[in-house]
Amino acid sequence: MFSLKFLSVTENVLKTIHYTIFFNGEGYITLQNKLTNYSSLFILTDPQTSKLCLQHLLKYLPDLKKARIFCIPFGEKEKNIQNCLDICRQLNKENADRKSLLINLGGGVITDLGGFLASIFKRGIYFLNIPTTLLAMVDASTGGKTGINLDNMKNEIGGFNYPDLLIIDKHYLKTLPNRELKSGMAELFKYGLIADNFFWEEIKNRSKKMHWYDWNEFIYQSNFIKNNIVTEDPYERKGLRQILNFGHTIGHGIESYFLTTYSPLLHGEAIALGMVCESWISWKMNGLSQKQHEEISKTLLSIYPLREINEQILNQILKYIRQDKKKLQEDIHFSLLREIGICTYNHKVSNDIIKQSFQSLKRNNL
């Protein structure tokens, strides 16, 4: 079991055992003072982020104007081994060495892929993350997990690699469409569900009227919760870190399937649906009350649209779920809620129960 209480005070710095997280752009001064420590500078981004965010970064860090910029196309499908190898070749062409610095400027695709290639090029170069989406600020860029997708399977290749530092600047949220903000908000809901009932209530009550400048308190609290969990179980060997996967076992299956269609879901949209399904499983298997399951379903389904999932689609989703990284032999292990704010882990869930949870999802959306 794991539970925390909501902090109402926002700090500017959060120290982890591996690196420091700076909020409100406070890290730009620290980074400026560190730039001379690196032999060469590189920025990994995508064309959309480059257009909307790069000038803001260069305003605070003019020395980065000499950095070599690598752009990959926008989208989850770009988090693949081919792009990783292409960037490694470009780094090699630019004579990058083990004292080079790679700055990952972008959302989860950029920070996941950039952290991974920084771990394998020359057996490891320096990197740092400057997330530009809400999702990356509260989840993808933090905690040390890196990775790329194998075909359409999420994060099947990867490892743990911690950045030199992490800079969270809420200015970048101004560039996001509402759909992207909602996608990131799904991870905020998750932190409340697994660790802090009051945080769940706060984000639930304020979710429909928040602007880009309102997020700081929630971003800090999310990182505070995640850091406490990661500190206890940095490499997901003790089991506690598994609670961060609540909603993700089914959610990744949903996301992976829709990546193969003409209308993919954003990560947070898929995870929200996964949390609804897994809260139903929590009700059936782990003591979550029906009332709280219905509260979770009503809240999330009022924000995140449910795609049609017929029997054929469900069978395809189940194939992806059975390839989940948390599968041991034939067993799929879930993290489940005991109540809102308390999560337990290492629950074996049968295929029949997983399938039934999708039927419940349909009924809850009527």
NUTOR-78156 format. One record per residue (C-alpha): x, y, z. Coordinates in nm, 3 decimals. Example, Ala and Ser with C-alpha at 12.3 -4.5 7.8 and 13.67 -1.06 7.14 Angstrom:
BEGIN
<node><x>1.230</x><y>-0.450</y><z>0.780</z></node>
<node><x>1.367</x><y>-0.106</y><z>0.714</z></node>
***
This chain:
BEGIN
<node><x>0.000</x><y>0.000</y><z>0.000</z></node>
<node><x>0.111</x><y>0.353</y><z>-0.067</z></node>
<node><x>-0.053</x><y>0.684</y><z>0.018</z></node>
<node><x>0.054</x><y>1.049</y><z>0.046</z></node>
<node><x>-0.117</x><y>1.371</y><z>0.142</z></node>
<node><x>-0.161</x><y>1.667</y><z>-0.092</z></node>
<node><x>0.090</x><y>1.950</y><z>-0.049</z></node>
<node><x>-0.062</x><y>2.294</y><z>-0.091</z></node>
<node><x>0.274</x><y>2.474</y><z>-0.126</z></node>
<node><x>0.462</x><y>2.486</y><z>-0.456</z></node>
<node><x>0.841</x><y>2.489</y><z>-0.435</z></node>
<node><x>1.083</x><y>2.585</y><z>-0.711</z></node>
<node><x>1.316</x><y>2.287</y><z>-0.671</z></node>
<node><x>1.265</x><y>1.917</y><z>-0.603</z></node>
<node><x>1.575</x><y>1.709</y><z>-0.537</z></node>
<node><x>1.569</x><y>1.341</y><z>-0.629</z></node>
<node><x>1.837</x><y>1.084</y><z>-0.553</z></node>
<node><x>1.965</x><y>1.107</y><z>-0.912</z></node>
<node><x>1.899</x><y>1.464</y><z>-1.033</z></node>
<node><x>1.726</x><y>1.793</y><z>-0.953</z></node>
<node><x>1.393</x><y>1.910</y><z>-1.094</z></node>
<node><x>1.363</x><y>2.285</y><z>-1.141</z></node>
<node><x>1.021</x><y>2.449</y><z>-1.171</z></node>
<node><x>0.916</x><y>2.783</y><z>-1.323</z></node>
<node><x>1.225</x><y>2.797</y><z>-1.540</z></node>
<node><x>1.455</x><y>2.827</y><z>-1.237</z></node>
<node><x>1.690</x><y>2.574</y><z>-1.391</z></node>
<node><x>1.793</x><y>2.793</y><z>-1.684</z></node>
<node><x>2.051</x><y>2.977</y><z>-1.471</z></node>
<node><x>2.191</x><y>2.649</y><z>-1.340</z></node>
<node><x>2.209</x><y>2.507</y><z>-1.691</z></node>
<node><x>2.374</x><y>2.819</y><z>-1.832</z></node>
<node><x>2.651</x><y>2.781</y><z>-1.574</z></node>
<node><x>2.698</x><y>2.414</y><z>-1.665</z></node>
<node><x>2.713</x><y>2.443</y><z>-2.044</z></node>
<node><x>3.088</x><y>2.496</y><z>-2.050</z></node>
<node><x>3.134</x><y>2.153</y><z>-1.888</z></node>
<node><x>3.025</x><y>1.977</y><z>-2.207</z></node>
<node><x>3.233</x><y>1.920</y><z>-2.518</z></node>
<node><x>2.946</x><y>1.976</y><z>-2.763</z></node>
<node><x>2.576</x><y>2.060</y><z>-2.748</z></node>
<node><x>2.280</x><y>1.900</y><z>-2.925</z></node>
<node><x>1.904</x><y>1.954</y><z>-2.909</z></node>
<node><x>1.651</x><y>1.684</y><z>-2.996</z></node>
<node><x>1.303</x><y>1.809</y><z>-3.082</z></node>
<node><x>1.030</x><y>1.789</y><z>-3.347</z></node>
<node><x>0.929</x><y>2.052</y><z>-3.605</z></node>
<node><x>0.619</x><y>2.164</y><z>-3.416</z></node>
<node><x>0.801</x><y>2.205</y><z>-3.085</z></node>
<node><x>1.093</x><y>2.374</y><z>-3.256</z></node>
<node><x>0.860</x><y>2.631</y><z>-3.406</z></node>
<node><x>0.666</x><y>2.700</y><z>-3.085</z></node>
<node><x>0.924</x><y>2.654</y><z>-2.808</z></node>
<node><x>1.282</x><y>2.685</y><z>-2.929</z></node>
<node><x>1.299</x><y>3.066</y><z>-2.932</z></node>
<node><x>1.179</x><y>3.079</y><z>-2.571</z></node>
<node><x>1.458</x><y>2.841</y><z>-2.471</z></node>
<node><x>1.723</x><y>3.037</y><z>-2.661</z></node>
<node><x>1.609</x><y>3.358</y><z>-2.493</z></node>
<node><x>1.724</x><y>3.219</y><z>-2.160</z></node>
<node><x>2.016</x><y>3.015</y><z>-2.295</z></node>
<node><x>2.173</x><y>3.210</y><z>-2.584</z></node>
<node><x>2.477</x><y>2.980</y><z>-2.579</z></node>
<node><x>2.253</x><y>2.708</y><z>-2.721</z></node>
<node><x>2.241</x><y>2.895</y><z>-3.052</z></node>
<node><x>2.556</x><y>2.703</y><z>-3.143</z></node>
<node><x>2.393</x><y>2.369</y><z>-3.062</z></node>
<node><x>2.322</x><y>2.123</y><z>-3.345</z></node>
<node><x>1.948</x><y>2.060</y><z>-3.369</z></node>
<node><x>1.802</x><y>1.721</y><z>-3.458</z></node>
<node><x>1.433</x><y>1.713</y><z>-3.558</z></node>
<node><x>1.223</x><y>1.400</y><z>-3.586</z></node>
<node><x>0.864</x><y>1.402</y><z>-3.714</z></node>
<node><x>0.588</x><y>1.456</y><z>-3.460</z></node>
<node><x>0.394</x><y>1.160</y><z>-3.319</z></node>
<node><x>0.409</x><y>0.839</y><z>-3.118</z></node>
<node><x>0.495</x><y>0.630</y><z>-3.424</z></node>
<node><x>0.827</x><y>0.817</y><z>-3.446</z></node>
<node><x>0.947</x><y>0.664</y><z>-3.118</z></node>
<node><x>1.118</x><y>0.383</y><z>-3.304</z></node>
<node><x>1.457</x><y>0.222</y><z>-3.351</z></node>
<node><x>1.510</x><y>0.373</y><z>-3.697</z></node>
<node><x>1.492</x><y>0.731</y><z>-3.569</z></node>
<node><x>1.716</x><y>0.634</y><z>-3.281</z></node>
<node><x>1.980</x><y>0.493</y><z>-3.517</z></node>
<node><x>1.952</x><y>0.792</y><z>-3.751</z></node>
<node><x>2.025</x><y>1.033</y><z>-3.466</z></node>
<node><x>2.315</x><y>0.818</y><z>-3.347</z></node>
<node><x>2.461</x><y>0.837</y><z>-3.698</z></node>
<node><x>2.419</x><y>1.216</y><z>-3.696</z></node>
<node><x>2.586</x><y>1.239</y><z>-3.355</z></node>
<node><x>2.874</x><y>1.033</y><z>-3.488</z></node>
<node><x>2.902</x><y>1.256</y><z>-3.796</z></node>
<node><x>2.917</x><y>1.561</y><z>-3.566</z></node>
<node><x>3.201</x><y>1.398</y><z>-3.367</z></node>
<node><x>2.998</x><y>1.378</y><z>-3.048</z></node>
<node><x>3.185</x><y>1.217</y><z>-2.759</z></node>
<node><x>3.104</x><y>1.100</y><z>-2.408</z></node>
<node><x>3.117</x><y>1.456</y><z>-2.274</z></node>
<node><x>2.855</x><y>1.578</y><z>-2.521</z></node>
<node><x>2.515</x><y>1.695</y><z>-2.397</z></node>
<node><x>2.182</x><y>1.609</y><z>-2.556</z></node>
<node><x>1.892</x><y>1.837</y><z>-2.459</z></node>
<node><x>1.552</x><y>1.675</y><z>-2.511</z></node>
<node><x>1.303</x><y>1.954</y><z>-2.584</z></node>
<node><x>0.954</x><y>1.820</y><z>-2.636</z></node>
<node><x>0.690</x><y>1.578</y><z>-2.514</z></node>
<node><x>0.707</x><y>1.216</y><z>-2.408</z></node>
<node><x>0.821</x><y>1.086</y><z>-2.745</z></node>
<node><x>1.123</x><y>1.316</y><z>-2.741</z></node>
<node><x>1.220</x><y>1.257</y><z>-2.377</z></node>
<node><x>1.172</x><y>0.878</y><z>-2.399</z></node>
<node><x>1.366</x><y>0.841</y><z>-2.723</z></node>
<node><x>1.631</x><y>1.099</y><z>-2.635</z></node>
<node><x>1.702</x><y>0.947</y><z>-2.296</z></node>
<node><x>1.732</x><y>0.604</y><z>-2.452</z></node>
<node><x>1.972</x><y>0.700</y><z>-2.730</z></node>
<node><x>2.179</x><y>0.902</y><z>-2.480</z></node>
<node><x>2.225</x><y>0.579</y><z>-2.284</z></node>
<node><x>2.347</x><y>0.375</y><z>-2.582</z></node>
<node><x>2.553</x><y>0.619</y><z>-2.791</z></node>
<node><x>2.920</x><y>0.578</y><z>-2.691</z></node>
<node><x>2.776</x><y>0.373</y><z>-2.401</z></node>
<node><x>2.634</x><y>0.690</y><z>-2.258</z></node>
<node><x>2.644</x><y>1.066</y><z>-2.307</z></node>
<node><x>2.499</x><y>1.341</y><z>-2.090</z></node>
<node><x>2.139</x><y>1.446</y><z>-2.140</z></node>
<node><x>1.870</x><y>1.656</y><z>-1.978</z></node>
<node><x>1.498</x><y>1.697</y><z>-2.030</z></node>
<node><x>1.301</x><y>2.015</y><z>-2.090</z></node>
<node><x>0.943</x><y>1.884</y><z>-2.128</z></node>
<node><x>0.699</x><y>2.098</y><z>-2.324</z></node>
<node><x>0.374</x><y>1.905</y><z>-2.268</z></node>
<node><x>0.179</x><y>1.855</y><z>-1.948</z></node>
<node><x>0.209</x><y>1.478</y><z>-1.991</z></node>
<node><x>0.588</x><y>1.497</y><z>-2.011</z></node>
<node><x>0.610</x><y>1.742</y><z>-1.720</z></node>
<node><x>0.428</x><y>1.510</y><z>-1.481</z></node>
<node><x>0.527</x><y>1.167</y><z>-1.608</z></node>
<node><x>0.722</x><y>1.091</y><z>-1.926</z></node>
<node><x>1.031</x><y>1.303</y><z>-1.857</z></node>
<node><x>1.063</x><y>1.209</y><z>-1.489</z></node>
<node><x>1.161</x><y>0.894</y><z>-1.305</z></node>
<node><x>1.444</x><y>0.774</y><z>-1.530</z></node>
<node><x>1.251</x><y>0.541</y><z>-1.761</z></node>
<node><x>1.349</x><y>0.568</y><z>-2.126</z></node>
<node><x>1.247</x><y>0.367</y><z>-2.427</z></node>
<node><x>1.124</x><y>0.321</y><z>-2.779</z></node>
<node><x>0.838</x><y>0.123</y><z>-2.925</z></node>
<node><x>0.879</x><y>-0.213</y><z>-3.093</z></node>
<node><x>0.650</x><y>-0.194</y><z>-3.395</z></node>
<node><x>0.331</x><y>-0.072</y><z>-3.221</z></node>
<node><x>0.412</x><y>-0.217</y><z>-2.879</z></node>
<node><x>0.470</x><y>0.059</y><z>-2.626</z></node>
<node><x>0.816</x><y>0.097</y><z>-2.472</z></node>
<node><x>0.924</x><y>-0.261</y><z>-2.539</z></node>
<node><x>1.288</x><y>-0.154</y><z>-2.575</z></node>
<node><x>1.445</x><y>0.070</y><z>-2.315</z></node>
<node><x>1.609</x><y>0.107</y><z>-1.978</z></node>
<node><x>1.669</x><y>0.338</y><z>-1.685</z></node>
<node><x>1.878</x><y>0.648</y><z>-1.750</z></node>
<node><x>1.867</x><y>0.957</y><z>-1.534</z></node>
<node><x>1.919</x><y>1.309</y><z>-1.674</z></node>
<node><x>2.168</x><y>1.564</y><z>-1.551</z></node>
<node><x>1.873</x><y>1.783</y><z>-1.457</z></node>
<node><x>1.512</x><y>1.849</y><z>-1.548</z></node>
<node><x>1.365</x><y>2.192</y><z>-1.620</z></node>
<node><x>0.988</x><y>2.237</y><z>-1.599</z></node>
<node><x>0.873</x><y>2.570</y><z>-1.741</z></node>
<node><x>0.497</x><y>2.622</y><z>-1.749</z></node>
<node><x>0.541</x><y>2.875</y><z>-2.032</z></node>
<node><x>0.544</x><y>2.587</y><z>-2.279</z></node>
<node><x>0.190</x><y>2.490</y><z>-2.179</z></node>
<node><x>0.070</x><y>2.801</y><z>-2.363</z></node>
<node><x>0.155</x><y>2.624</y><z>-2.687</z></node>
<node><x>-0.069</x><y>2.321</y><z>-2.625</z></node>
<node><x>-0.416</x><y>2.260</y><z>-2.769</z></node>
<node><x>-0.685</x><y>2.165</y><z>-2.518</z></node>
<node><x>-0.675</x><y>1.799</y><z>-2.624</z></node>
<node><x>-0.307</x><y>1.775</y><z>-2.528</z></node>
<node><x>-0.371</x><y>1.935</y><z>-2.189</z></node>
<node><x>-0.649</x><y>1.684</y><z>-2.122</z></node>
<node><x>-0.416</x><y>1.402</y><z>-2.220</z></node>
<node><x>-0.162</x><y>1.513</y><z>-1.963</z></node>
<node><x>-0.434</x><y>1.559</y><z>-1.704</z></node>
<node><x>-0.503</x><y>1.184</y><z>-1.714</z></node>
<node><x>-0.170</x><y>1.125</y><z>-1.540</z></node>
<node><x>-0.266</x><y>1.383</y><z>-1.274</z></node>
<node><x>-0.582</x><y>1.185</y><z>-1.207</z></node>
<node><x>-0.368</x><y>0.872</y><z>-1.177</z></node>
<node><x>-0.148</x><y>1.020</y><z>-0.906</z></node>
<node><x>-0.454</x><y>1.109</y><z>-0.702</z></node>
<node><x>-0.606</x><y>0.764</y><z>-0.748</z></node>
<node><x>-0.293</x><y>0.574</y><z>-0.644</z></node>
<node><x>-0.162</x><y>0.796</y><z>-0.365</z></node>
<node><x>-0.373</x><y>1.093</y><z>-0.256</z></node>
<node><x>-0.751</x><y>1.112</y><z>-0.231</z></node>
<node><x>-0.743</x><y>1.489</y><z>-0.167</z></node>
<node><x>-0.534</x><y>1.542</y><z>-0.482</z></node>
<node><x>-0.794</x><y>1.341</y><z>-0.677</z></node>
<node><x>-1.070</x><y>1.565</y><z>-0.541</z></node>
<node><x>-0.875</x><y>1.882</y><z>-0.622</z></node>
<node><x>-0.801</x><y>1.791</y><z>-0.982</z></node>
<node><x>-1.152</x><y>1.653</y><z>-1.033</z></node>
<node><x>-1.313</x><y>1.976</y><z>-0.910</z></node>
<node><x>-1.084</x><y>2.211</y><z>-1.102</z></node>
<node><x>-1.021</x><y>2.012</y><z>-1.419</z></node>
<node><x>-1.287</x><y>2.177</y><z>-1.634</z></node>
<node><x>-1.184</x><y>2.537</y><z>-1.572</z></node>
<node><x>-0.806</x><y>2.534</y><z>-1.559</z></node>
<node><x>-0.583</x><y>2.748</y><z>-1.778</z></node>
<node><x>-0.220</x><y>2.689</y><z>-1.869</z></node>
<node><x>-0.100</x><y>2.912</y><z>-1.583</z></node>
<node><x>-0.295</x><y>2.715</y><z>-1.318</z></node>
<node><x>-0.097</x><y>2.392</y><z>-1.339</z></node>
<node><x>0.214</x><y>2.459</y><z>-1.129</z></node>
<node><x>0.079</x><y>2.329</y><z>-0.799</z></node>
<node><x>-0.045</x><y>2.009</y><z>-0.962</z></node>
<node><x>0.275</x><y>1.957</y><z>-1.160</z></node>
<node><x>0.483</x><y>1.990</y><z>-0.845</z></node>
<node><x>0.261</x><y>1.755</y><z>-0.645</z></node>
<node><x>0.267</x><y>1.493</y><z>-0.920</z></node>
<node><x>0.645</x><y>1.499</y><z>-0.928</z></node>
<node><x>0.654</x><y>1.487</y><z>-0.548</z></node>
<node><x>0.437</x><y>1.173</y><z>-0.545</z></node>
<node><x>0.634</x><y>1.007</y><z>-0.823</z></node>
<node><x>0.968</x><y>1.091</y><z>-0.662</z></node>
<node><x>0.862</x><y>0.934</y><z>-0.332</z></node>
<node><x>0.765</x><y>0.615</y><z>-0.511</z></node>
<node><x>1.073</x><y>0.604</y><z>-0.734</z></node>
<node><x>1.304</x><y>0.670</y><z>-0.437</z></node>
<node><x>1.165</x><y>0.358</y><z>-0.267</z></node>
<node><x>1.192</x><y>0.145</y><z>-0.583</z></node>
<node><x>1.412</x><y>0.317</y><z>-0.845</z></node>
<node><x>1.442</x><y>0.020</y><z>-1.084</z></node>
<node><x>1.100</x><y>-0.141</y><z>-1.027</z></node>
<node><x>1.255</x><y>-0.443</y><z>-0.854</z></node>
<node><x>1.081</x><y>-0.426</y><z>-0.517</z></node>
<node><x>0.739</x><y>-0.387</y><z>-0.677</z></node>
<node><x>0.620</x><y>-0.055</y><z>-0.533</z></node>
<node><x>0.699</x><y>0.137</y><z>-0.851</z></node>
<node><x>0.441</x><y>-0.082</y><z>-1.026</z></node>
<node><x>0.162</x><y>0.132</y><z>-0.883</z></node>
<node><x>0.266</x><y>0.405</y><z>-1.128</z></node>
<node><x>0.136</x><y>0.166</y><z>-1.395</z></node>
<node><x>-0.223</x><y>0.181</y><z>-1.272</z></node>
<node><x>-0.440</x><y>0.212</y><z>-1.583</z></node>
<node><x>-0.143</x><y>0.148</y><z>-1.811</z></node>
<node><x>-0.163</x><y>-0.227</y><z>-1.863</z></node>
<node><x>-0.502</x><y>-0.201</y><z>-2.033</z></node>
<node><x>-0.439</x><y>0.158</y><z>-2.144</z></node>
<node><x>-0.123</x><y>0.067</y><z>-2.335</z></node>
<node><x>-0.312</x><y>-0.214</y><z>-2.505</z></node>
<node><x>-0.579</x><y>0.032</y><z>-2.616</z></node>
<node><x>-0.319</x><y>0.287</y><z>-2.726</z></node>
<node><x>-0.116</x><y>0.026</y><z>-2.916</z></node>
<node><x>-0.420</x><y>-0.093</y><z>-3.110</z></node>
<node><x>-0.534</x><y>0.255</y><z>-3.211</z></node>
<node><x>-0.181</x><y>0.340</y><z>-3.327</z></node>
<node><x>-0.251</x><y>0.097</y><z>-3.611</z></node>
<node><x>-0.562</x><y>0.292</y><z>-3.720</z></node>
<node><x>-0.615</x><y>0.621</y><z>-3.899</z></node>
<node><x>-0.734</x><y>0.780</y><z>-3.575</z></node>
<node><x>-0.487</x><y>0.709</y><z>-3.293</z></node>
<node><x>-0.561</x><y>0.804</y><z>-2.935</z></node>
<node><x>-0.332</x><y>1.029</y><z>-2.736</z></node>
<node><x>-0.154</x><y>0.855</y><z>-2.451</z></node>
<node><x>-0.362</x><y>1.013</y><z>-2.176</z></node>
<node><x>-0.688</x><y>0.936</y><z>-2.357</z></node>
<node><x>-0.600</x><y>0.567</y><z>-2.370</z></node>
<node><x>-0.474</x><y>0.561</y><z>-2.011</z></node>
<node><x>-0.797</x><y>0.722</y><z>-1.887</z></node>
<node><x>-0.995</x><y>0.438</y><z>-2.044</z></node>
<node><x>-0.748</x><y>0.192</y><z>-1.895</z></node>
<node><x>-0.805</x><y>0.343</y><z>-1.550</z></node>
<node><x>-1.180</x><y>0.300</y><z>-1.586</z></node>
<node><x>-1.134</x><y>-0.067</y><z>-1.675</z></node>
<node><x>-0.879</x><y>-0.126</y><z>-1.402</z></node>
<node><x>-1.093</x><y>0.048</y><z>-1.142</z></node>
<node><x>-1.368</x><y>-0.201</y><z>-1.236</z></node>
<node><x>-1.119</x><y>-0.486</y><z>-1.182</z></node>
<node><x>-1.024</x><y>-0.321</y><z>-0.850</z></node>
<node><x>-1.390</x><y>-0.332</y><z>-0.748</z></node>
<node><x>-1.422</x><y>-0.698</y><z>-0.844</z></node>
<node><x>-1.090</x><y>-0.817</y><z>-0.701</z></node>
<node><x>-0.936</x><y>-0.572</y><z>-0.453</z></node>
<node><x>-1.209</x><y>-0.425</y><z>-0.234</z></node>
<node><x>-1.263</x><y>-0.092</y><z>-0.411</z></node>
<node><x>-1.620</x><y>0.010</y><z>-0.342</z></node>
<node><x>-1.871</x><y>0.014</y><z>-0.624</z></node>
<node><x>-1.944</x><y>0.375</y><z>-0.535</z></node>
<node><x>-1.582</x><y>0.479</y><z>-0.584</z></node>
<node><x>-1.553</x><y>0.279</y><z>-0.907</z></node>
<node><x>-1.859</x><y>0.459</y><z>-1.041</z></node>
<node><x>-1.713</x><y>0.794</y><z>-0.930</z></node>
<node><x>-1.393</x><y>0.721</y><z>-1.122</z></node>
<node><x>-1.584</x><y>0.606</y><z>-1.431</z></node>
<node><x>-1.820</x><y>0.903</y><z>-1.432</z></node>
<node><x>-1.537</x><y>1.153</y><z>-1.387</z></node>
<node><x>-1.304</x><y>1.014</y><z>-1.653</z></node>
<node><x>-1.568</x><y>0.929</y><z>-1.913</z></node>
<node><x>-1.707</x><y>1.282</y><z>-1.889</z></node>
<node><x>-1.368</x><y>1.412</y><z>-2.008</z></node>
<node><x>-1.223</x><y>1.139</y><z>-2.230</z></node>
<node><x>-1.415</x><y>1.000</y><z>-2.528</z></node>
<node><x>-1.471</x><y>0.627</y><z>-2.560</z></node>
<node><x>-1.401</x><y>0.474</y><z>-2.900</z></node>
<node><x>-1.613</x><y>0.188</y><z>-3.028</z></node>
<node><x>-1.451</x><y>-0.137</y><z>-2.918</z></node>
<node><x>-1.624</x><y>-0.437</y><z>-3.072</z></node>
<node><x>-1.530</x><y>-0.802</y><z>-3.021</z></node>
<node><x>-1.277</x><y>-0.800</y><z>-3.304</z></node>
<node><x>-1.103</x><y>-0.487</y><z>-3.176</z></node>
<node><x>-1.108</x><y>-0.621</y><z>-2.820</z></node>
<node><x>-0.930</x><y>-0.938</y><z>-2.928</z></node>
<node><x>-0.658</x><y>-0.728</y><z>-3.093</z></node>
<node><x>-0.623</x><y>-0.516</y><z>-2.778</z></node>
<node><x>-0.593</x><y>-0.832</y><z>-2.567</z></node>
<node><x>-0.302</x><y>-0.945</y><z>-2.784</z></node>
<node><x>-0.116</x><y>-0.626</y><z>-2.699</z></node>
<node><x>-0.205</x><y>-0.660</y><z>-2.330</z></node>
<node><x>-0.062</x><y>-1.013</y><z>-2.326</z></node>
<node><x>0.268</x><y>-0.868</y><z>-2.448</z></node>
<node><x>0.282</x><y>-0.625</y><z>-2.155</z></node>
<node><x>0.624</x><y>-0.580</y><z>-1.990</z></node>
<node><x>0.479</x><y>-0.678</y><z>-1.650</z></node>
<node><x>0.384</x><y>-1.022</y><z>-1.777</z></node>
<node><x>0.563</x><y>-1.306</y><z>-1.598</z></node>
<node><x>0.531</x><y>-1.638</y><z>-1.780</z></node>
<node><x>0.157</x><y>-1.654</y><z>-1.854</z></node>
<node><x>0.044</x><y>-1.417</y><z>-1.580</z></node>
<node><x>-0.034</x><y>-1.048</y><z>-1.629</z></node>
<node><x>0.025</x><y>-0.848</y><z>-1.312</z></node>
<node><x>-0.187</x><y>-0.543</y><z>-1.233</z></node>
<node><x>-0.175</x><y>-0.262</y><z>-0.980</z></node>
<node><x>-0.524</x><y>-0.219</y><z>-0.834</z></node>
<node><x>-0.697</x><y>0.032</y><z>-0.609</z></node>
<node><x>-0.812</x><y>-0.064</y><z>-0.261</z></node>
<node><x>-0.970</x><y>0.276</y><z>-0.230</z></node>
<node><x>-0.911</x><y>0.611</y><z>-0.394</z></node>
<node><x>-0.566</x><y>0.715</y><z>-0.273</z></node>
<node><x>-0.446</x><y>0.363</y><z>-0.185</z></node>
<node><x>-0.303</x><y>0.125</y><z>-0.445</z></node>
<node><x>-0.165</x><y>-0.227</y><z>-0.415</z></node>
<node><x>0.034</x><y>-0.422</y><z>-0.672</z></node>
<node><x>0.123</x><y>-0.764</y><z>-0.808</z></node>
<node><x>-0.232</x><y>-0.886</y><z>-0.870</z></node>
<node><x>-0.277</x><y>-1.166</y><z>-1.123</z></node>
<node><x>-0.579</x><y>-1.097</y><z>-1.344</z></node>
<node><x>-0.731</x><y>-1.351</y><z>-1.582</z></node>
<node><x>-0.819</x><y>-1.283</y><z>-1.945</z></node>
<node><x>-1.187</x><y>-1.331</y><z>-1.862</z></node>
<node><x>-1.182</x><y>-1.054</y><z>-1.601</z></node>
<node><x>-0.994</x><y>-0.823</y><z>-1.838</z></node>
<node><x>-1.254</x><y>-0.884</y><z>-2.110</z></node>
<node><x>-1.539</x><y>-0.825</y><z>-1.865</z></node>
<node><x>-1.390</x><y>-0.492</y><z>-1.765</z></node>
<node><x>-1.437</x><y>-0.370</y><z>-2.125</z></node>
<node><x>-1.804</x><y>-0.466</y><z>-2.113</z></node>
<node><x>-1.835</x><y>-0.259</y><z>-1.797</z></node>
<node><x>-1.664</x><y>0.030</y><z>-1.976</z></node>
<node><x>-1.931</x><y>0.022</y><z>-2.246</z></node>
<node><x>-2.213</x><y>0.014</y><z>-1.994</z></node>
<node><x>-2.068</x><y>0.302</y><z>-1.796</z></node>
<node><x>-2.060</x><y>0.515</y><z>-2.109</z></node>
<node><x>-2.431</x><y>0.478</y><z>-2.181</z></node>
***
